[in-house]
């Protein structure tokens, strides 16, 4: 029982990341009808917003301290980050909270990137075949990831969570299990709550605002909405930018869990596409459900007990589930009829 | 896909192509590509892309998992070396058969769906094969180290046991390295190209194009497209397996990274770059990518400074800084940019570009032909 609960929890944070990326992918697909292979790259760009923010904050000023000397007798160099030198304790606090604070940087940056991408490139591909859309966004993903590689190098850059949430909680003891059995890092809880909040915000936005209503109408029947005199294209630009922000935020908050490197986007993209397809192309609740489902399944499959019976299952479980679901339920878990079948 | 075809023209086309391929070491030497290792790569990846094109170019089914067949072909070739000996012919044969069976299994399942679902299914199968080759199947694939032929292997029909030095595939005494290896690959490519040409012109090929153009209409005429697409998928998988075998024949080592989805992406790139649905395009695209990969990744800041040495200093430094992003380690950036430009402006690939230029000349000489010689391929 306790083992199952632990695996359930472990699967949730990965599932949260899958769900967030898949949500954006589905949003773009459902409204714009574009298959965006560059969505993983947006996730990666978000993560590198956090890296950049942290690098900016930790720019250091070098001062000499004449009272102390090094082993060689020269004055000791003291390196203090500018923010600490200028803002004192608040600067230290900022450095500590650099990951959550980089959301402030990531939101405008991702909005801008999403806007430029849609207006500059995707817009011209609405009427082209899906194969062309896949190919051009695939090319874009390569370009984005190579640019990041050229700037930040090929090695992963670890980011640390704020000190307050750095450790792990023994949450098993709360529910009456033996202490030390179910230990779960605080940051993963934060991530989970964050993913839930973002998902809820996106759904609320689509469900309760006039803008969201138009977007939903556009997803259902784009031509009719256009005929009603609504400039659906402009809304779609905003939708694309929102999807980019969602992917970017997922990336920012994921940095303490997985040190970002340039190809993390591609790694997540393949899985997210599987998630989207399993959930059903064009179904937002399907994407979220499938994201968590596959995340949890993956963590169950990596249990030693399961691996003993079915060796290698942890490596292929996601793809296996995708194959089975696609063959048994061709439209995925919650897909609509007639979407993307030809 | 020229509008006017006749058996005679096809033969002339094939003979010209064969001569061009066999004389490659001569006419590619001035551009720095006249050495056997690179020429072998041209042939092998040309074969791979030709096979991929038989599926994607004709039926429009975009497979994102073709590297799996390349990998299966490689592994079975190395195993044939290990068990039977270093002769490339049985290795190639076994590779074609196993990858064909593998393609039949995957194709039978994947082709039940079309569109992006098909792409995802093939991708899923390829990733499964890759992950398994790395983990559980290590006894067969030798995992991360890669599978190689060892001196202690049985090699039943091999006489070269006494010879020292590295084990190299040899065809009845001819070692498959250098130019011998290139000509072996070239002949295999020519045979494969000839078969591909026959398929393009056959009723079977026309059926496959019908699948791409309008599957509904095909269903209404009472034809079931699936046997045709499955046959195309299997043939395409066999081509990939053969290419994988050739990779091992020229260098007897098989690694799992050949099956990764980036490798599948590469063959898609080659085909699109050259022109999907054309006979020559994929080979052209493969050669171009391998050529630039070789040339560009060899550049470094030093050579760039030499190239731009004629510029004044204040210009030279920024120019070198910018171009160095695109060469050497950053060669993939060039590839990505090139690829995007092709998809955006020339969806039919370079072959469409050529035929556009060709039409431009025709028009200026008075004969305008607006029907379009090459239909833009997806």
Interface residues (C-beta under 8 A of the other chain):
Chain A: X35 X121 X124 X128 X129 X130 X131 X132 X134 X135 X136 X138 X139 X140 X141 X142 X143 X146 X147 X149 X150 X266 X270 X273 X274 X277 X281 X311 X312 X315 X316 X319 X320 X322 X323 X326 X327 X330 X340 X341 X342
Chain B: X60 X62 X109 X112 X113 X114 X115 X116 X117 X119 X120 X121 X123 X124 X125 X127 X128 X131 X132 X134 X135 X136 X137 X215 X261 X262 X265 X268 X272 X325 X329 X330 X332 X333 X335 X336 X337 X339 X340 X343 X344 X347 X378
